[in-house]
């Protein structure tokens, strides 16, 4: 039998109408980073992407596992009802591997419910698999608060794109001749952060509305995006920079290859930076919220805060980077991912290390600032009690 994956499309397919996108904003891949997640799942698990559910019986005969291609779906308002209905009808093993927090979440937010449709899928995953996979300890803490206990931080499947334990990137950044900014509109708040005339690569439908004239009939989206720039102190200069140096890809391959064609990448786009790293291109992630900070802490990504970004030059930013710590951490997280795959009974194309080297990443082995600013102390006790369970699982693997 074989695995299927459902959710975010592997192709960028924003429908050109904001209201239509909102009706099914999981299927419509409005961000090239989301498509990278689905492609990583397809690559690592030899999974077929399925978006035709007209013959459920045929799907049940062909597949025995459904892997959810999710992104920032740990969210109170993001509905995935379509996919909850589907997995309930499929009645097969459901695996969650890429669940993360939504944009703009900040530490210490106490009340963080999940949408009921997300919970329906998590309920099935909790029953049919050993572990629910999430990006990091902050997402794990949210799921714990919502009653899910068998949750394991594994990072994002995209970082394991090369299917091996050794990450193909040098420790230090060499001379930079062709830099690239993976753009997000929050950079426009301080135009000085648009460093030294570098090209700006757009990644999602909001960028498409500003970088191109493709969405001229999408009046609602255009109004929202123009209003954002109008509120900035120097919004006209930011728009001029985007129009002058902005690049919006024609499709996924164009986006991926554009990033791979540069020799240094930086910016606030998590998967833009990951797309660089997995192609051996040094990247520095500028983090702006808990979603990006979570991945920085889990993998020790080279990073810079928005507060300090404007004080850097391209030279100082590149010269400050060392990937030795990231590569060491990546190897440990890779082992952890392999253990997650093994415990969930999945077949994969990843080359596992010796089973004796598996090291589970537990929530309390990461910086747990999200909980540290919370009064819900029992979650720490839950994390400690789960450590004994993890040790028993490691012993069985040996």
N, C-alpha and C positions, 0 to 999 in steps of 0.2 A: 504494500500500500504506500501511499504518497501523501505529502503534506500540501495543503493549499493555504494561501494567505488572502485575507480580505481586509478592506479598509481603504487607506490612502492609495490613490492610483500611482503606478510607477511612472506615469507620464504627467507632466504639468498640463492641467486641463481646466483652468479657470474658465467658466462658461461665458464670461463677458457681460454678466448681469449680476450685480451684488445681491439682489433679492433671491435669485435662483441659487447662487452659491450658499446663501445662509440656510436654505432648505436642506442642503446635504453637504455641509462643509467638511465632512470627512472624505467622502468619495471624490469630490472635486479637489484635486491636489493643487492648491493655490500657492504652493511654496516648493521650490525645487528640493529643499532639505527634506520635506516629507516624502517626496518620491525616492530620495536616497535611502530612507529607512526601509521602504518596501522593497527596493532593489537589493538591499543588504540581506533582508530575510530570504528573498528568492535565491540569492547567491549562496548563502550559508546553509540553507536547508533544502536546496534543490526543489523549492516550492513553486507551484503555479499560482499566479495571481488570478483570482476569479472575481468577476463582477456580473456574471450571468447566473441567476439563481432560479431560472424558470423550471429546471428539472432537478429537484432535490434528490430524487432517487438515484439519478446518475452520479451526482456528487458524492453521495454516501457510498456508492459502489467503487468509485475511483479513489477517494481520499479517506484517511482515518484520523487525520489531525488538521485542525484549523488554527493557524497562527494569526493573531490579530496585528495588523499593521496600524498601530496607534502612535500618536506623538504627544501633544500637550492636552491629553484628554482627562487628566486628573483635575476635574473642573466641575463647578456647580451648575453651569448653564449649558455646557456643550453636549448636545444630545447625539447619541448614536443609536437611536431607537431602531433604525433600519437594520443595523447589524445585530442588535440584541434579538430582534425577531428572527433573523436568519440563523444565528447560532443555537437558539432554542429549538428550531426545526431540524437542524443538522444532526443533533444528538451524537456528537463525536467529541473527542478530546479537544479542548480549547487551551491554547497557550498564549500568554501575554508576555511579550519580551521588550517592549519599548515605551512603556507608559511613563509619562513625565508630568511635571507641574505646568500650569498655564503661564503665559507671559505675565510679567510685571508683579508676580507674587513677591512679597517681602517677608523677612523673618518675623516670627512672633505672631502671625495671624492665627488666632485661636480657632475661630469657626470656619471650617473648610469642608463643607459637605461635598459629596460627589453626586453627579446627576443620576437619577434613578436608572436610566438606560445603561450607564457605565457600570453601575452596581449589578445589574442583571447579568452582564457579561462576566464580571469578576466573580459572581456567585458560581457560575458554571465552571470557570477556570479553577476556582478554589476546590471544587468537587472532583474535577477530572484530571488535574495535574498536581504534582507535588509542591511546586513553587509558582507564585506569581512574580514575574520579573519586572522590576522597575529601574529607572535610571540611577537612583541614588537614595541616600538615607532620608532626604527631605520628603520625597514622594512616598517612601516607605512609611514615614511617620504619619502622613495624611491617610494612607490606607489603614494603618493601625487604628487611627482615631475613628475610622468608619467601620471597624470591626473585622478587618482582614488580618490574619496573624501569620500565615505562611507566605511571607513576602520577602524577596531577596533582591537587594540592590546589585544589578549586573552591568550598569552602564547602558549604552545604546548599541544595538547591533552594528551600526554604521562603522564604529571604530574597529571592528574585527573584520573588516572588508577583505583584508589580505590573507585571512584564514590561517595565520600562523602566530606563534608566540613571540617572535622577534619582530619588532616594529622597524620598518625600513626608513629611518631618518637619522641624519647625523646629529651629534650632540650640539654642535655649534653652527651658527648661521654664517655662511660664506659671504663674499661681496654681493650686494643686492643691486641688480641691474634692471629688474622688471617687477616692481612691486604692484600689489593689487589690494584695494579696499573692498571687503565684502560688506556692502552697505546696508544700513538700517536707518530709517528716517530720524531716529533719536540723535544720530551724529550731527544732523543739521542744526540742532539746538546751539551748538558752538561751532561755527564754520571753521574755526582754527583747527578743529579736530580732523577736518578733511585734508590730511597732511599733504602739503607740497605738490599739489596738482596731480596726484595719482589717479588712475582710472578707478571708477566706482562701479562695482558689479551689483546689479539688482537681483533680487531672489524671489520676491513674491508678487502677488497681484497688486498690492499697494504701490510697490515700486513700478510695476508695469504701467500703472495709471499716470505716474509722473515722468518716467523715463521715456515713454513712447506716446504715440498718438493712436495706439491700437484700440483704446477703450473709450473713444469719443462719445459713444452712445450710452455708456454706463454712467449716467449723470449723477446718481447717488454716490457712487464711489469717488468720482472726480470731485464732487463738492466736499466730501469729508477730507480728502487728501489735500486739496488746495487750502481748505480752512486751517489745517494743521500748520502749513508753511506760512499762511497769512498771520498767524499768531506769534511767530518768531520775531525776535528783534531784528534779525537780518535775514529774513526768509527769502527775500528776492535774490540775495547773493547765493544762498544755498540752492535755490532752484536753478540759478544760472550755472552753478558748478555741476549740478546733476545733468542739465541739458548739454553742457559742454563736454563732460567727461564720463557721463553715465553710459553703461552697457547693459542692455537687457537681452538675455539669451533667447535664441529661437526655439530651443527645446532643451531637454535634460542633457543630452550629449554635449550640446554647445556650452551649457553652464559648467558641466564637469570638466570638459577639456579646456575651457577658458581658464579655470582655476589652475589646472595642471600645467598650463603653459606659462605660468609666472614663477618667479623664484622666491617670493616672500609675500605672505598674505596676512592681513590683520583686519579686525573689525568685530562687530558685535553679533555676527551671524554664526551661531553654533555649528550648524552643519556646513556652512561655507568654509569654516576653519577645519572641520573634520575632513571635508572633501579635499582640502589641501594636504593635510597630514597623511592621509592614506595613499596619496600620490607622491609622497616623499618631499612635499613642499613645506618649508617651515611656516608656521602660522602662530599668531598671537591673538588670543580671544579677548576682546574688550567686554567685560561683563557689566550688565545693567540690572539684573534681577536674580531671584533665587533659582530660576530655571537654569540659567547659564552657570551660576556659581556652584550649583550642585555638581555639574559635570566637571568643573574645574577642580573641585575638591576630591572627587572620586578618582580622577586620572592624573592629577597634578599637571594639567595643561598649563603651558606658559600663558600668562594673562596680564592684563592691565586694567585698572579701574577707570571709569569715565572721569573721575576727579583728577587723575594724573595724566590722562591721555594727552591733553593739550600741552603739557610740559615736555613731551618727547619730540625728538626729531626722528626721522626714519632711521638714521644711523644709530642713535642711542637705543631705539626700540629693538632693532635687530641685534645689536651687540650685547644687549642684556639677556638674551635668550640662551638657555642651555636645556637640551632635551634629555639629558642623562637621567634625571629623576623621573620624567614622564615615561621613558622607555622601561625603566625598572618597575614602575607602578603598573604600566600596561601589561607586562608579563604576568604579574600577580592577578590582575583583573581578568586576563585571558584564561588563566587556570580556573578562576572562579566561574567564568562563563561556561567553560567546558563541563564543570561539575554541575552547573544548573541544567545543561543540556542532558547530561547523563542521568541525573536524578528524575528528570521529566520524561525519560524514555524516548528521546528524540534521536533520529539519525541526522548527521550533519556532515558537511565537507570540511569542517575545521580539523586541523591536525592537533590531536590532544597531546599534552605533555604527559610524562609518567603520572599514573594515577596517584602516586605517592606525593606528588607536588601540589595536589589540589589544595587551595586555601580559600575557604569560604569568606566572602566579604560580608560581615554582619553590620547591622545598622550602628551598633555601638563601637565599631572599629573606625568609623569615619568621624570627622568633625560634626558634632550634632548641635550646632548653634541654633537650629530651628527649634529643637526641644529645649535647649538651654534657656531660651527666652519664653518658655511656656511654663505654666504652673501645673501641667499634667505630669507629675512625677511618676505615676504608675507605668508610663510607657517605658521609662528607663528600666524598671523592674522587669517588664515583659522582655525587653531586649536581653537582659542578663539571663533570664530563664531560658530563652531560646538558644543561648550559646551552648548549653549542654546538649540540646537536640542536634545542633550542627556538628558537635564533636562526635556524637554517635554516628551520624551520617558519614563523616569523614572516615571513621574507623571501618565502616562497612565498605567504603570504596577501596580501602587498602587490602 
